[in-house]
Amino acid sequence: MQFSTSLFAAAALLVSSASAQHASGAAAPQTALQVAAGNKDFSTLVSLAGKFPSIVSILNGTAPITVFAPTNAAFTKLSTESPALFKAVTSDDTLLSTVLTYHVLGDLVFDPTKAAARNFVKTAQGSTLRADVGKDGVALAFGLGSSKVAASVPTSNGVVHVVDTVLVPPSKVSETAVAAGLTSLAAALTKVDFIGAVDGLKDVTIFAPTNKAFDDLNAFAAKNNLTITDSILSAVLNYHIVKGVVYSTDVVKAKAAKPTTAYNGLTSDVAFDGTDVTVKGAGNTTPAKVVIADVLVAGGVVHVVDTVILPDLPRLLLA
């Protein structure tokens, strides 16, 4: 992804402004809000933030913060690529406040030079933001969305990171599944009337099978003359839900774990084999592989897996 000229210009102006302050012997650097207000490329952000005294207070305060500051071009991109969302955000102050505070890390100055390769940080809005640090810089992930940090400017109360995309808090599990093209999972959740329940879960980890994984399960059932009833399907779906938020980095660090699932408190085997994170149920002959890790959703995290994770089949069929 290449940054637009306007993004580079905004970043360059911020950096040069900070450098000029330092060179002129200014008594102290400006606050995050003052830095943004001093650059016309952040006029939209400053104008929207100005509607909320509580946000202004945070941005102008003394407590350490990190601000991921979208440029005017970022807001224009949102209005072009997601006009309905842009209209909703700019016409609903509650939603607007939610989105703006998702750009702020309270009591934390995020320094990429001291950060791990993958980081999960809590925003002032309450949801988590993922920050990946690599040779190409810092990449942010929020649900299925992503953004790049173009520049970083120290402020009197922390740091401002210039971003090329408006960050939006993670969506519900069902909405994320549909947006990601996991149509078989979405259909399964709908079939057993599980949408409302799964969307309302908090602090969970969900392993989401690909469409091919469900195709393979259906083929296995047909070959073995098994009928996947709604009761069985509901049990299998619950077996993919783990209590507690478990990121891929947690598994890599622990090497192996036996998390408790939402299906009768049974456990599955989660491990890192040196290359991949895998998940094996009592009914699987080979473990499922995590093919997409750490997709943030409202209420937790989703890992996409290439195989449906199965509990003990004989026990399940006799239940």
N, C-alpha and C positions, 0 to 999 in steps of 0.2 A: 504494500500500500504506500502510495506516494503522497506526501503532504502538499497541500495547495500553497501557492505563493503567499496568499494572505496569512496562512497559518505561520509560515516561516517569518513573515514580516512582523506578525504580532509577537512571536517568540523573541525575535531579534530586538524588537523595541523594548520589551520587558527587561531583557538582559542588559541592554545598553543603558537603560534608565537606572537600573540598580547599580551598574558600574559607575555611572556618572555621580550618583549619590555618594558612593564610597570614595571616589576620587576628590569630590568637593569637600570631603571632611564633614559630611552631615552628621549631626549629633546621634541620630539613630535611624535605622531603616524604617520604611513605612510599614503599616499594617497590610494584611492581605487585601483588604477592601481598598485601601488607598493606592496600592500598587495597581489593582485592576482598574480603578477609576481614572488613573493617570494614563491609560492606554485606550484610545478610541475603539480598538478592535474588541474590547470587552464591554462595550456600552450596553449591549443587550443583557448580559449577565448582571451588570451593576444595576441596571434599571429594574430588573425582575427581583433581585435580592433586596432592593430598597423598599419593596412593598411590605417587608417583614422586619419589624424592629428587632425581633429575637435573632434573626439571621445576621442583621447588621451588627448587632452586639457581639456575636461570635466572631465575625470577620474583623471587627475592629478591637477585639479584646486583647488581653494579655496572656491568656491561656494558650499553650502550644497547640497549633492546628496545622493540618495539611489541607490545601484547597486544590482540587482538580478543576481548573478554570476553562470552561468551553469558550471558544472564540465566537464572534458573531457568525462566522462561516459555519461553525458547528450547529448553531441554532437554525441557520438557513438550510443546512443539510437535513436536519430533523423535519423541517416543514416540507421539504421536497420529497424525502424518502418515506416519511410517515406522517402525512398531513393530518390524519385523524388524531393521532397521538399528540402532535404539536398543538392542535386546536384544543384538545382536552387539557393539556398541561397549562396553556396560556389563558384558559378561560375559567379554570377551577383553581382557586387559591390554595385549597387544601392539597390538591395533587401537585401544584407547583412547588409548595413548600417541601413536600415529600421528595420531589426530584432534586431540588436545590440542596437540601441537607444531605442527600446521597453523595454529593460532591465534596463533602467535608469529613475529615477524620478528626475527631475531638481528642485532645490530650495526646496527640501523636504527630511527630514530625517524620514523615516517611522519607527516608534517605536511601535511595537505590544502591548507593555504594556500600551500604552496611546491611543490605537486605539479602535474604535467601533468594534462590532462583524462583521459587513460587511462594507467594505470601497471601494470606487471607486477613483482611483488615476490616474492622467494624466501623461503619460510618455513623455520622451524627443522626442519620435517619433511622438507624437501627439494623439495617440489612448489611450483609457482607459484600465486600468488593474484592475481586482477585487481582493481584498485581504480579505479573511475571517479569523478571529481570533477566535480560540476556545481552548478547553482544550487540544486538540492534536497538538496545534501549529498554524502556519500560512499556509493556503492553498490559492494558487493563481489560478485564473480562467481567461482564455483568449479565447473567443469563446467557442468551445467545449473542449479545452485543459485544463489541470490542472497541477499544480506542488506543491511541498511541500518545505517549507523553513527548511533546516536541521540545520543551525547555523547562528548566526549573529555576525559580528565583527565590532567594531567601528573603524573609520578611521579619519584622520585629516580633511577630507572634508565630513564626513557623516557616512555611514554604508554600509557594504557589507553583503548581505544575500545570503547564499549558497543555490542553487536550483538544483533539480534533473532532470529538464527538460528544454529544450530550449523553451523560450517563443516566440510565433508567433503572430503578430498583428491579430485582428479579421478579419474574412473573410466576403465576401459579403453576403447579406441576402439569396439569392437563393442558394449559395453554402452551407451555414450553414443549410438551410432547408433540402437539399438533404443529407448532412452528418449526420443530426440528425434523418433521417428516416421519415421526414414529407413529404412523397411522394404526398399526396393529395394536400397539399398546393403548392408544387412545380408544380404539374400538373395544378392547377388552375391558377397560375401565368403565366404559359406557354400558356394556352388556351386563355387568354385574352391579350396575348402579353405584359405582365406587368413586365417581368424579368428585362429589362434594366432600366425601370423607378424606380422600387423599389430598385434596386442595387445602383442607383445614389442618393438616398435620403440622406440628412444630418440632424443630430440632430433630430432624430425621435424615437418614441417608437412604436414597432409593436407587436400586439397580434397575435400569431401564433396558429391556431387551430390544434389539433391532427388529425390523420387519422380518428379515430372514430367519432370525431366531425363532419367531413365532411360526413361520412356515415350516421350519425343521421340526418343531414340536408337533404341529398338526400332522406332518408326514409320519412321524414316529407313532402317533396315536392311531392313525389309519392303518399302518402296517401291523400294529399289534392289536387291532380291533378294540381299541379303547375309546370310550366316549368322554370327552372333556365337558363335564356338566358345569353349570354355573357355580355349584358348590366347590368343585375342584378348582375351577379357574380363580375363584375368590381366594382360596387357600394359597394357590401358587402366587398370585399377585401380592398377598400379604407377606409371603416368604421373601419377597424382594425388598421389603421395607425393614430397615435396621434402626433401632432406637439410638439416637445420638447422631451428631454430625461427624462423619468420618471422611476426611479428605484423603486424596491419594498420598499426600506427603506423610500423613499419619501412618498409613499402611507401610510405606517404604521404610519409615523409621522403626516401626514395630516388627517388621518382617512377616509376622503372622498374628491372626486374631480370630476369635470365635464370637462375633457379635450376635446379640439376641435379636431375632426377627419379630415381626408383628404377627406371625402365625403360631399361635399357641406357645409362644416363648421359646420356640426351637431355635437352634443356632445354625449358622453356616460357617464355612471355613474361608476366610479372606487371607490372602498372602501376597507377598512380593517375591517373585522368583528370580530376581536380578535384572529382569527386563520388563516384565509386565505385572500389573496387579491382577490377580485372579480371584474368582469366587466359586466355591464348590458347595453344592447342596448335597444332602444325603442321597438324593435320587439321581445325581449326575455321575456318569462314569468318568468324564473328564471335566475339568473346571472351565467356567466361563471366563473369557478374557475381557478386561475393561478396554474398550476401543476409543472411548472419549471420556476423559476424566474431568471431574470438578466443574460441572455445569451448575451454577448457582440458581436456586429457585427460591420462591417464597417459602420459608419454613425449613430450608436445609440445602442439601446438595444432591445432584443426580450424577450417576456414572452410567454411561451407556455400555452394555455388555453384548457379546456376540452369541450368547446361548441363554435360553430360559433356565433359571435356577430352580431346581426341583427338590422338594422335601422327599422324605421316604415314600416312594410310590405305593408299595403294598399297603402301608399304613393309611395313606391318603385315600386309596381306592376303597378301603374297607370302612372308612369313616362315615 
